[in-house]
Amino acid sequence: MRFHGLDLNLLVVLDALFLERHVTRAANRLHLTQSAVSAALGRLREHFQDPLFVLVGGRMLPTALMQRLQPDIHQVLDAARGIAFANVRFEPGETRRRFRIMASDYVMAVLLPALRQRLAQVAPGVDLQLLSLVPQRGGEAGGLVDEALEQRHCDLVILPHAHGSERHPRQSLFEDGFSVIACADNPALAEGLTLDLYLAAPHVVRETGAGAQGSMEAEFLASQGLDRRVAVAVEQFGLIPEFVVGGPCLATLHSRLARLYARRFPLRLLVPPLAFPATRQVLQWHACQDGDPALAWLRGLLAEVAA
């Protein structure tokens, strides 16, 4: 469709190029060939009499005109999505679609396998792409959520309520407390876990890198003026049991994750010697996708599985 000489279909290509900054990746996003996207970019350049993107260090950077156009393009496409989804009939058992979910490896381990099992039962044509939620060094998760949703890197983000973004809708999924895991035959804990033993023991913790925000239990301990020895710091929850089994180390984990690991490793679960506050995981999505019936259905299924 042409509007004042511009083929409006090309706006979708322009949006993908702005998001991906790469012709091949934009083509993959749109399920088009690279040559088709390159041809579309040529037509856009001719219409606007501007290069729109310039190649710098192997990356396509938007020109000043493209940066001015992008907010309006987003607005037009978001309105078009709302129209497209109006009165759409959605049948889970018949749909074929891939959803992209960003979450920590903790949430992936305790929640998303159960989601996959439910999808196999009720929507076998639905696939998942799971993306790691790892705050950048010195950064906040909220900023990562904004970028992920606004740049359309994912459909849904699951993260702690305290680190959520104020710019996007949210829905509570579940709450979780904390448990301490220790090697099942750790002799130091024969008579239980006291606060003195807890603070004196070497600990395995998850840290996402130098300058990144610490774990929630670390933040709570610091707020209480308490200190512990961190013997091992890893970037993934899944590595923690490997450093606890067969040694003196302890680890403080979300209780759902601790119970999962206790079924797979020779571990002992202990009640923490101080009252760590529970955490709440929330689901966030871009407001422009409120009208997508398939995504609304998936959010409901996630809440059902999380419960």
N, C-alpha and C positions, 0 to 999 in steps of 0.2 A: 504494500500500500504506500502510495506517495502522498506526502503532505508538503505543499510548497516546494516541490522538487526533491524532497528528501524521502528515501525509502525508509519507513519507520522500522522495518525489520532489522535494519543495520544498527539501530540503537542497542539491540541485544548483543550484537558483536562488539560494539564499542564498550559496553559495560563489562563484558568478559575480558576484553583486552586491558581495561583499566584495573580489574581485579587481579589478573594473572601476570600482567607486564611481560607476556611472552606469547608469541603467535601459536606455537605448538600446544602449550597448556590451555590457551583460550579455545583452540580447536577441539581439544579433548573434552573440555567442559561443555561445549555446545554440541558435541557429537558430529562435528564437521571435519572436513579435510583441512590440512594446513593451507593448501592453495586457495580453498574457498574463503578462509578467513583473511588471507593476504589480499585477495581480490576485493573483498568487502572493505578492508582498510584503505585500499587505493581509491575506491569510490567515495568513501567518507572524506578522505583528504581532498579529493577534487571538489566535493560539495562545500566543505568549510574553508577551502583555500588555506589550509594549515596542515603541517605534518602530523599534528595531534600527539604523536609519540616520537621520541628521539632515542636512538640506541646509545647507551652509556654503560661501558663495562659489561656488555652482554645482556643488559637489562633495558627494557623499554620504559623510559620515563615520560610522563605526560607533560605536554607543553602547557603554557599558561592558559591558553584557550581551553584545552581539555580539562584542566583543573576547574575552570569556571563552569564548564558544561556538566561535569559529573553529578553534582547535587540535583540538577534538574532532570538528568537522565534517570537517576535513582527514583525520583518522585514519579516520573511518567511510568516507569516499569513496575513500581510498587502498586500504582493505581491499576495498571493493566492486570497484574496478578490477582488483585481483589476482584476485578470483573470476571476474570477467567475462572476463579474458584466459586463464583456465585452459583448457588443451586446445583453444585456438582454432586452427583451420586457416587458415593464411595463404598465399595465392597472389599473388605480386607482379603477375603479368600480369592479374589480375582485380580487384585492389583499386582503389578510388577514395578518395584521401585527400590532404590538404594537410599537409605538415610545415613547421614554422617553425624556421629555423636562424639563430642569431645568430653573427656572425663579423666580423672586420675586413675592410676592403675589399681588403687584401692576400690573405687567404684566399679571399674571394669571387672574386677575379680568377684565382688560380692553381689553384683546386681545384673550385669549384662549377660552372663551365661544363662541365667534364668529367663531373661527377656528373649534370648535367641530360641530357647526351648518353646516358649509360648508362641513365638512367631512361626515356628515350624508346624505348630498345631493349627493356628487360626489364619495365618497369612504366609503360606509357603513361598510365595513369589517376592517377599520383601527381604532385602539384604541389608547388612549393616557394614559401615566403614567406621572403625573406631580410631579416634585421634587422641594423642596424649595431651592432657592439660598439665603443662609444666610452666609455672611462672618464670619469666626470664630473670637472669641475675640482676638483682636490685630492682625488679619490677613487681607489680601487683597483678594478681589474677584477674581483677576487674577490668584492667586495661586490655588484657589478653582476650577476655570475653567480648569486649567491644569490637576489637579488631576481627576476631573470628566470625562474629555474626554480621557485622557491617560489610566485611569483605566477602561474605558468603562462603567462608571456608567450611562451615558446618551448619547443620540444621538445628541442633540442640547442644547445649552445654550443661553439664552437671558439675556442681562445685559447692563448697561450703557457703552457707548463707552470708557469713561475715565477709566473704571475699567477692560477693556477687556485684553485678553492675546495676547502677540505678537507672540506666538508660534503656533497659529492656524488660519485658514482662518476666515474672518468675512464678514458680509453683513449687511448694514444698514436696519433697519426696519421702524422706525418712530421717529419723534421728538415730544417733548411735552414741553409746558411751565408750569407755576405755577399759582395757584389760592389760595386764602385764603377762608376757610370755617368758618362760624360762625353760632350759633344758629339763627334761622329765626327771633326770637323776642328779640334778644340781644339789650337792650335799649342803650348801650354805642355807638352803631354804627348807630344810627338813622340818623345822618348827614354824614355818610360815614366813610371811614377808612383813617386816617392820619398816618404818620410814627410814631409820638409820641404815638398815641393810639395803634398802632401795637406793639411797643416795650414795652409798659407798661402792655399790656394784658398778662394773663397767657396763655401758649401754650401747646398743645399736640403734641408730636413729636415721630417719629419712631427711635429707637436706637436698635441695635442688641446685646447690652450687654456692660459691662464694658470693656474698652480698644478697642472696635470696632470703626471703622471709623464712624463719624457722618453723618447725612443726608446731601444731596447736598445743601439745602437751609441754613443749619447751617454753612457749609463750606463757602458759599458766604457771610453770615452775618459776620462771623469772619474775612474774607478778607477785609470787609469794616469797621472794627473796631466797629461793632455794637453788642449789647448784648440784649438778651431777657430772660424772666423768663420761664423756662421749668417746668410747673406744673405737667405734667404727661409724662412719657416716656414708650412706648410700643414696643414690638418686631414685631408687625404685623400691616400693614396699616389698615386692616379691623376692628381693635378695636378703631381707632381714632374717628370716628363719635359718638361712644357711650359716649365719654367724652366731646364732644362739645355740643351735644343736651342738652338743659335745663340748660346750665350754661354759664359762661363768657369766656370760653376758645376759643382760635382761633387755627387753624391748617393750615399750608401751605403745599399743596399737588400738585402733578402733575395734570394738568388741566383735563385730561381725567378721572382720578380717582375722582376728585372733582365733575365733572358733573354727574358721575355715582352715587355717594353718595347723591347728591342733589335730585336725582329722588327717592331715597329710604328713606331719612330722612328729617325732617323739618329743612333744612339748607339754609343759604344764601351764595351765591358766591360773592366774592369781588375781585377786582383787587388789587394786592399787591401794597403797597405804594413805592416800589422800584423795579428796573428792574432786577429780577432774570434771569440769563441766561438759555436758553432752554437746555434740555438734549436730547441726542440721544441714543436710544436703538439699540443694534446690536445683530446679530445672529452669533454664532460661532459653529464650528463642527471640528472633527478631519480630517486632510488632507487625511488620508487613506480612508475616506468615500466620497471623491469627485466623485468617479466613481459609487456610488450607485444611480441608477436612481430613486428609490422610495424616498430616502432622498432628492435628488435634487428637485423632484416634491413637496415634503412637504415644502421645503424652499421657493419655488415659491408661494405656496398657502399661507404661512404665510405672505409673502410680500404683496400679493394681499389683504388679510384680514386687515393687518395693515394700508394699504393706505386708 
